[in-house]
Amino acid sequence: MGFIEDMLGGNSAIVGQLAKQFGITEDQAREAMRRMTPAIGRGLQQAQEKGGMGSLIEAINGGAHDRYVDDPEILARPEATRDGNVVLGEIFNNNKDVSRNIGGYASKKTGLPAGMMKMMLPILASIVMGYLSKQWRRAPAPQSRGRAGSGGGLGGLLGSLLDSDKDGSIADDLIRMATRYI
């Protein structure tokens, strides 16, 4: 089971919280998550490849975002958006056009307002960071906590997040996402 399926199926409280928070159905919340989460993963992958993960790796290692997965009601607090915006700023080089494009794409695919999708995006970034943090700390050390670019460690977690068709390669998924999101 991949990252998105894990996140959607493994914690229905997150989906329920997003639905409640944005006044939409759980199916709409799930679909919005499916449409936007891969873009966050792609941004994380690109930041990791460029070595620009500094404070994000500290957050993953320290479990700073775990609370968003463990207690989804916290997603309604301003700090969830604030923390998510920090993540988005780092992975998208503070380019707000990227977030607008992702929100616009998700809006077209879900039928939900683009403004709502843009407001949901930082919250999803906080959720993704929480999930990565929990997975990172569960992984047995040291082999799976190898270099970020190796098959294990953060690179492996991001790879599982991005390999949406489960064919063992993220190249085709990245190409497909590049034509959709940006």
N, C-alpha and C positions, 0 to 999 in steps of 0.2 A: 504494500500500500504506500502511495507516495505522500509527500508533505501535505498537499492541499486536501487530499482525502482524509489523511490523519487529522488534520486540523478541523475539517468539517464534520467528520464522523465521530471522532474521538472526543469532541467537546461541544455538544449541542448547546451548552450554556452560553458559549461565545456567540453562536449564531442567534440564539434567542435574545441575547443582550443587544446585539447590533440591530436586530429587527425592532425591538422595543425602542431603542435609542433614536432610530431614524424613522419610526412610524411606518415600517414596511413589513411584509410577511417574511417568515423564515426562509421560504423558497427564494424570495427576492434578495435577501441578505446573503444566502448561499451563492447565488448566481453572481452577485456583485463581488464577493470574495474570490470566486473562481476567475473572474475577469481581471481583477486587479493584483492579486497576490503574485502571479508569475512575473509581473513587471517589477515588483519589489525584489523578488529573487534575482531577476536579471541585473538589477542595479547593484545588489549586494555582490553578485558574482563579478561584475565589472570592477567594482571598488576593490574587491579582494585581489583580482588579477593585477590591478595597478598599485597594490600595496597601500591603499588609502583607507584601511579599516581601523586604524589606531584605536579611537575611543569606542568604536563598535565592538571590537574584540574584547576590550575591557568589560563592556556591558554584557556581552555574551558569557564571558568567563565568570563574572561576578553575580550573574543572575538578577541584574537590575530590572529586567523586564518580566521575570517569571510571574509577578503578581497579576499581570494582565491575562495570563492563561489560567492561573490558579483561582482567581477571583474576578470573573468577567464583569461584575457590577462596577469595578473600578474603571472600566473602559468609558464610562459616562463622565468621569472626572476630567477637568482640564489638563491634568498632567499626562493623561494618555495621549491627547492630541499634541501637547508640547513635546513629549518624548518622541513621538512618531515623527513630528516635523524635524527634529534634530537628526533622526535616522535618514529621512528623505533628503535633507540638506546635504548630508555626507555622501550618500550614494548617488545622488543626482547633481552633485556639485552646485548646490543652491540654485539650480535652474528651475524656477517655478513653472516654466512652460512644459517641462516633462510631466509634472503632476497634473497640469491642465489637460494635456494630451491623454494621459491615462484615464482621468475622470471622464473626458469626452468619449473615449472609446468605450468605457464601461457603460456610459449612459446610452450610447447607440445600441449596445448589445442587450442591455437589461430593460430599457425603456424608462429608467429612473432618471431624475434630473441630474445634470452634470455637476451642479453645485453640491448636491448631496454626495455624489461619488467623490468629489474633491475633498469634502469634509470627512468622509469615511477613510480615505487613503492613509492619513497619518495614524489612525487608530489601527488599521491593518498592519502598518509597519511596526507598531508596538507589539501586536500579537505575533507577528513573524519573529521578531527579536526574542520574545518570550519563549516561543517554541524552539528556536535555535539554541537558546541558552539551556533549556531543559534537556534537549537531546545531547548537547555538547557535554554537559555534566554527567549524564547517564552513561556516555560512551566509556568503555574500559580504557584506561590509560596504560601505557603510553601509545600503543600502536594506532588507535583510532584518533588520537589527538596529535597526529603527526603534523607536518607542515601544512599550512593552509592550502597550498596548491597541489598537494598529493591526493591520492585516491581516498584517504581517510581525512580525519580532522574536519575543519570548517569547509574546506573544498569539497569533501565528500557529502557533507550535509547540504551545502548549496547545490551540489550536483543532483542530489535526490529531489530537492525542491524544484529544480528546473527540468528534469527529465520527465515531462508530463506524459509522454507516450510509452515510457518504461522500456525503451529499446537499448538502454545502456549508453546512449550518446545524447549530449545536450545540444550538439551542433544544430541538428534539424529543428529542435525546439526553439533555440535562440533565433534562428532565421525566421521561423514562423512568428515569434513574438516581435521581432524587429519590424516586420511588415505590419503588425497590428497596432503596436503601442506607440511608436514614435515616427 
